[in-house]
Each structure stands twice: as structure tokens, then as C-alpha cells.
Amino acid sequence: MSALLVPFLYELRKRKLPVGTEELVSLAKGMRLGLHESTMDGFYRLSRSLLVHRESDLDRFDQAFSAHFRGVEGGAPDLRDVLEALLRGGASGDALPDLDPEELPEWLREMLESAREADGDDARARDDAESGVGRRSARPPRLPLGGDAASSGRERALGMADARRYRRYRSDLVLDVRQIELALRRLRSFSRDGRDDELDVDGTVDRTARAFGDLEVVLRPPRKSNVRVVLLMDVGGSMEPFATLCSQLFSAAKRASNLRELRSYYFHNVPYGRVFSADGRMTPLDLPDLFEQVNARYKLVVVGDAAMAPGEMLSVGPWGSTWRRPDGGPMRGFDWLVTLADRFDRAVWLNPDPPAYWTNGTAQVISQVFHMHPLSLDGLAEAVTFLAKDGAAKQPPFTGNPRNAL
């Protein structure tokens, strides 16, 4: 049994499913109790119920099952099973005595060939079963042999695995606003402020005990979320295919009750010294003015595919600014990105493109400035975990020449 289960376990772990010896022992016990019904179909259902702990892992399980058991053949039926199936499968009781010993092997061969034929006509199968078996004159009835049953069970199990009906449950895909909202709830930081109008139970008990039983009521400020977020979203151009996805993220962020303050702004490709309070980009706000309104403890979240012509990152943009680089030159698009990342203690970039697209071009350069994560549920969870930590955590400063990197 270990020769079957252990390689399958490693196939699951290769696909990042959290399975180990405990699950392996449970599966072995289930098989020993016959819960898999000695079929591949039953083994598929049993192993899926015992080895998968989260809905998001169902699709990975199906991929592992299909990859590991592809090509496994059903075993040949035992002769005893053939004869038992023959006696139960519809042959009349007076058919066997009519056969001579010399004719029995040939008759059995015909029965086996008939049993393995893929006859999908249910009506003809019923007619054959009712008519019985004549002396090689009538067509032998189809038998429910173990080999065919095992093979069809294997095909059903692999068919269910190949169908990948649980693809929508995968956590590396963004599904809806509700799931994004649940991921954002992990971004929590509480503080107590406001009027002292909340009862401090522990303080009241301690003060009353110190007063030898005279009631001393202690009040404290209520505990409130202290998470403040600046959300910058790239709109237009190559971001058009992701408009629905970004709208879901924006809706979830607006509904998130754990955010004390959410400031959302828009830009296109690079914020050249200004952002916009509406996606139509008609109401600009200069970045220096934004920096005066927020402090470093705000969490910065930038959403964009980081894909543009290299010249756009090196351009100073159509708007001038009084800000200058340390060398006295005008601020380029790349310089504004560096300034944004350095202005906040925690900053992340959510990219709707898969990570395979970040290995070159402008995305590669921007990923060296921001902590970049894919805009999926897994990526969003990683980004929120990073943002929720205390203290500053900036990317190492970009020391190269962006012109050379591009």
C-alpha cells in the first residue's frame, strides 16, 4: 500500500498541498476499512475528502491526481471472478450442461470477448440478457466483469480530476468582492482615542480591590482601528482589461470596516508629480500637497501592471514641479516612484499581470523599488501581511541607472 500512497503524497506536496504522515495514515486506514470500495472512483473520493483541507486546494488535488494516476491500467479479471459473474450475469441455468468439455474454452473466449465490447445500446443488452445463451447460436450476454468495472471506474475518476470543476476555488485567483474584503480584514491595527466612555473592566476590578471593596469605576477611550491607507490605481491603456478586477478591489476597500481612512487616487503609468481624485483624471492633486496631508504611518498600495514604454519612466511628464532630484535635475517618472516608496513606512505594488511578466522591462525596475505582489487572493494576502507588520520596511534603494536597467 505504501508503494501506492507515498508517491501520491509527494505529488500532492509538490503542488503545495499541506499533507503529511497524519493524512497518509488516515488514508491507509480508510482503504483498510474498504471505504474506497476497491475502485479508482472510490479512491478518488476518499483521498480527496481526507487530503484536502481547504476549498482553495481542490483544484491542485485534481491536477496531482490526474498527473499521478494517468496511464494506470485496470487489472485483468480473475477466472473465478469471471465464472461467478457469469452465473450471476443472466445466463440461464440450463445453458452450461449443454456444453461439451471440448467446447467450454471456446465458449468462455466468446463470453470474454463479448463482455469487453463497448456496447452502449441498453435495449439490446437487455434483450441479450433475457434471451439467455444458446449453443453458440445466440450472442452471449454481456457480463459485469471486474476488469471492465475497474477500467470504467478509473476513467470516471480521471475524468472528474481532468474536469477541474474546482478551479474557481483556487486562492491564486481573485473571485469576487467578498473574498477581497475578507483578505483586507487582515490589515488591522488598533489604538484607543476619543473620550473616556468605555468601561475598563480589568482597571475597575483592580481599582476596586485596592479600595478594599469600594466600587471604583475606571473608564478608557474606545478601541478603534487605526489603519490609514493611500490607494493609487493605474487606469487606462494596458490596464483596461483589468478594469473589472480593479473595480472589485476598490469596492472591497471602500466597504472594509477595518480601515479608519482610505484615500484613493488615480494616475496613468507613472504619477508625474500629481495624482487625480477621479478616474477621469480631471481633478489633479500635486504629490507634494498629498505628502503634507498624510504621514509615513499611512500604508501605500499601488495597483498597476507596471508596463509602459521605457521613455515614460524617464520622462519628466507634461507638468512641471518645484521638486528637484539631488543632482538638481527635474523629477522623472522613475524619481517620483522612488519618492513615493520612500515616503511611507510600508508600501506595496499589486500587479494584475502574472509574475512571469515581471522579469524584464519596466516591471522589473519597479519591482526593485516596491514590494510587488500579484493581484490574486494569495498575492493580496501576502501584501496585507507585509503591510500589517510594525515598523518601516523599505526596499533597498535603487542604486543603478534606470536608463541602463531599461
Salt bridges, closest charged atoms under 4 A:
GLU11 OE1 - LYS14 NZ 3.50
GLU11 OE2 - ARG15 NE 3.22
GLU23 OE2 - HIS53 NE2 2.88
GLU37 OE1 - ARG45 NH2 3.37
ASP41 OD1 - ARG45 NH1 3.13
ASP41 OD2 - ARG156 NE 3.18
ASP57 OD2 - ARG54 NE 3.19
ASP57 OD1 - ARG60 NH1 3.37
ASP59 OD2 - ARG164 NH2 2.76
ASP59 OD2 - ARG170 NH1 3.13
GLU73 OE1 - ARG154 NH2 3.71
GLU84 OE1 - ARG88 NH1 3.98
ASP100 OD2 - ARG135 NH2 3.02
GLU103 OE2 - ARG135 NH2 3.32
GLU103 OE2 - ARG136 NH1 3.95
GLU106 OE2 - ARG109 NH2 2.51
GLU113 OE2 - ARG109 NH1 2.29
GLU117 OE1 - ARG139 NH2 2.70
ASP119 OD1 - ARG124 NH2 3.02
ASP119 OD2 - ARG139 NH2 3.85
ASP148 OD2 - ARG142 NH2 3.91
GLU155 OE2 - ARG154 NH2 2.83
ASP162 OD2 - ARG70 NH2 2.26
ASP172 OD2 - ARG170 NH2 2.46
GLU181 OE1 - ARG255 NH2 3.03
ASP193 OD2 - ARG260 NH1 2.73
GLU198 OE2 - ARG192 NH1 2.95
GLU198 OE2 - ARG220 NE 3.07
ASP200 OD1 - ARG220 NH1 3.56
ASP206 OD2 - ARG210 NE 2.91
ASP234 OD1 - HIS268 ND1 3.81
GLU261 OE1 - ARG228 NH1 3.11
GLU261 OE2 - ARG263 NE 2.87
ASP286 OD1 - ARG274 NE 3.72
ASP327 OD2 - ARG325 NH2 3.08
ASP335 OD2 - ARG325 NH1 3.71
ASP335 OD2 - ARG332 NE 2.88
ASP378 OD2 - ARG60 NH2 3.95
GLU382 OE1 - HIS373 ND1 3.63
